[in-house]
Amino acid sequence: MNGMVLPPPPSSLPVVVLGASGGIGRGVVRAALDRGRP
């Protein structure tokens, strides 16, 4: 690496955003399920 940080290509941004929101949603669902267990 030459020390330069390049931003991700615009075409990959939606994938990253969807992946992040999907992971957050999964975490919320998992937490809700764990909380709902007796």
N, C-alpha and C positions, 0 to 999 in steps of 0.2 A: 504494500500500500504506500502511496506517495503522500499521505496525510490529508488528501482532499476528500471531503465528504460530498458525494453526489446525491441529489434528491432522487427518489424513485421516479421512473417514467410515469407520465400522467395516466397512461393506460392501466397501470398497476395500482393506482390509488384507490379506485373503487373496490378492488379485490382486498386491499389491506383494510379499508374501512369496514367492509362487510365482514371480513374475518374477525376484526376486533369487536365489532358490535355483536357478532354471533357468539364469540367467546364470552362476552359480558352477559349476554342473554342466557347462555348455558349456565354460567355461574349463578345467576339469579334464580333460575329454575331449580338448579341443584340445591341451593341454599333453602329455597322454599320447601322442596321435598324433604330435605333433612329436618327442617323445623316442624313439618307436619307429621313426622313419624312419632309414634307414642314412645 
